[in-house]
Amino acid sequence: MQLLDSETRYGAISRLLHWALAALILWQFLGMGLKLLFGRNGFTGFFVGTHQSVGFVIFLLVVLRVVWAVLSRKRRPSHGEGALGKAAAAGHGVLYLLMLAIPTLALLRAWGGTRGFAPFGTQIFAPREAELAWATAPGNLLHGELGWIMAVVIAGHIAMVALHEGLWRDGTLRRMAGRG
């Protein structure tokens, strides 16, 4: 098993971070989508009830992934040359930015809010007696909307993988799936 990235494929650490984040982000979208479709009830409440804790894990994994990407930048597969390579790099940059910004806004909102923040029952931020509007307003305004924008960007990411695999057959998915 290749732990580290190479010029031809991503290593086990990069793949683990990628697929763990993909699964957790899918869980978040599933929960919010069910809430939008069916409202808040016992069934959707289970998914929605995990949103903060899963979001916190996403934040931690994204920070690890960014650090790992920076440390591995010279060993990683290239996005390619020309306009397509630049578009791929830009698309990944947008994904990283959104994956950092969305939970950061939620954490700022939790820090400034009156409910506190205790993922998995561990208190990170105690409840405040009075809300700090300057801290909660950005999250209230942008957290959900940026989440749905990220859903569109992820759909584009998946569509490009399908294009690479179905039309160009260049092995892009193999590099992230771990098959040589």
N, C-alpha and C positions, 0 to 999 in steps of 0.2 A: 504494500500500500504506500503510495507516494503522499507524504504529509504536506510537503511544500509545493508551491506553484512552480511551474516551469514555463518555458516559452511555448510549449505545445499543449499544455492542459493545466487546469487548476488542481491544486493538491487537496487532500482530505479536509484540511482546516478551512480553506475557502469554501469548499463544497458544503461542509457541515453548516457554516454560518449562512450561506446562501439559502439552502433548503430549509433550515430551521426558521429563518426569517420569512421565507415564502409561506410555510405552513402557518405560522403565527399571524401573519398579515391576512392570510385567507380566513382564518378563524375570526379576526376582527371584522372583516367585511361580511362574513356570513352572519355574525351576530347583529350588526347594524342593519344589514339588508332584511333580516327576519323582523327586526323591530319596526322598520319602515313598512313592511308588508302587512304585519299582523298586529302591530301595536305592542304595548307592554302587557305581557301575561306571564303565566307560570313557565311556559315553554321558552319564550323569548327572553324572559327574565334570567334564566340560567346563563345564556350566552352574554347578555348585557352585563350581568353581574361579574363576569370575568374580564370585562373590557379594561379596567384600570390595571389590574395585575398583569394581564397579558401585554398591555401597552408598555408597562414598566420593563418587562423582560425584553420586549422589542427594542426599547431605548438602550438597554445595556448591551444587547447583541449588536446593535448598529454601531455603538461606540467601539466595541471590540472589532467589528468588521472594518470600520474606517481605519483604526490603528493597524490592523493586519494588512489592509490594502496598501497603506503607506509603507509599512515595513517590507512588503513583498513587491513593491511597484516595479523593481528591475527584473524580477523573475516571471512576472505574469504574462499570459498570452496577450498579444497585441490586438487592439480593436480593428486593425487593418489600416490600409493607406487610403488617401484621397477623401472625398466627401463622405462616403459611407462610413469610413473609419472615424472621421470627426463627428458624424451624426451619432454613431454608436457611443463614443466617449461622452458626448453631450447628454445623450439619453440616460446613460448610467450616472452621470453627474447630477442630473435632475432627480433621479431615483434616490441617490444618497442624500441629497439636500432635503427632499420631502421626508425620507425616513428619519432624519435628524430633527427637522423642524416640527413635524406633527406631534411627536411625544414631548418635545421640549415645550411647546405651547401648552400642552396638557399639564405638564409638571408645573409650569409657571402659574397656570390657573389654579391648580390644586394648592400650591404654596400660598397664594393670595386669597383663597376661598375660605368659607366657613365650615366646610365638611371635613377638612383634613385629608390626609392621604396615607393609607395603610395597605399597600399591596401584600397579599398573602397574610394579612393580619399583623404585619410589622409596621408600626407607625414611622413614617418618614417625615411628614409634616403634621403637626398638631392642628386641630381646628382653631380658627381665629374667631374672636368675638365679632369683629367687623371685617367685612370684605375689603380688600385692597383693589379698587376698581382698575387701576392702571395695570395690575398684574393679571386680573381675570379677563379683562376686555379683549386682549389679543386672542386668547384661547377660545373665548366665546364666539368671536367673530370668524376665526380662521381654522380651528382644529378640524371640524367636520368637513368644511368645504375643501380644505387641502387634502383631506383623506379621500374624498371622491375624485379630486384631480389626480391623486396618486393611483386610484383604481384605473383611470383612463390611461395613464402612463404605463402601468403594469400590463394592461391589455395590449398596448402598442409593443411592449417588450416581448410579450408572448407571441404576438403576430409576427414580429421580426424573427423570432426563433423558428416559427413555422415556415417562414419564407426561406431562411437559411437552410433548413432541413429539407423542405419539400421541393424547392425550386433550385437552389444553388448547390445543395448537398455538399456543404463544405465542412461538416463536422463540428459546427458551433455547439450544438447540444452535447455532443460527446465530451467536449472540453469541460463542461460544467457537471455533467452526469457522472464523470469518472471513468468512463469506458475509454480504453486506450485508443 
